[in-house]
């Protein structure tokens, strides 16, 4: 079986379903995109079935599906859909039926689809556009591959700062300006970013006295992605981390600090409504150890919720790279 027919599930003439090919819904399921995306690519870019059949339902052959697979692969790299469609049409495999003449102008006003909705990414890296399109298509396999490629190529800190954050922000803006649509895209992207971080994170570093860093979201705060990447970056640098995730209650945070005796504590707040200066100061004032050699943790307030809120005796790094540098310095003392 050829790579083409194996990937589409259609062999030359053998597995073509009754009726002469796959329906649009079946093609969409095979590609992992929405049926509206397939129809829009047909109307806008001429990527529909080569052969017309009678009746309402169109049928797609192995060659038709292969063309769409090329379209998916090209848009996943960040190419604009129109350019990806041009390349997909021009890269026909040997023996494929020649393209029939196509009018690129839509035959009727195009329906809105996830593929055509676009995100305002400005001058962001090309990888951002590919990740955004994979997220909008809810294409899990492409999204995982692109995220891991970005982390491998740029490293955790740069991939987060220059690729992942701009894409997450673009999805958030899309959600805010579209009447709370695309919430599923934001959740989908966040889940896959978290999964990618766990895949690339090195093995947990064993505790060293006076070197542990405690990371936690303040009470009421559930956004953990930034802490996850900070945890992975510190572990990558051989720093022991104890990660407590989202919305850690005050009494649990205090207990964790007392039990671990950390060199540093990072407190994440996404929102100004969850950032608590008194809590940060309380943690910074905690002491442990024998009399005459008692220690206090260095506390870092992390995240946009702390913006404009100076807390006496508490550091506020400007970003991920600065937080990593500050924590490395604390551990090295």
Order of alpha helices (4+ residues) and beta strands (2+ residues): alpha-alpha-alpha-alpha-alpha-alpha-alpha-alpha-alpha-alpha-alpha-beta-alpha-beta-alpha-beta-alpha-beta-alpha
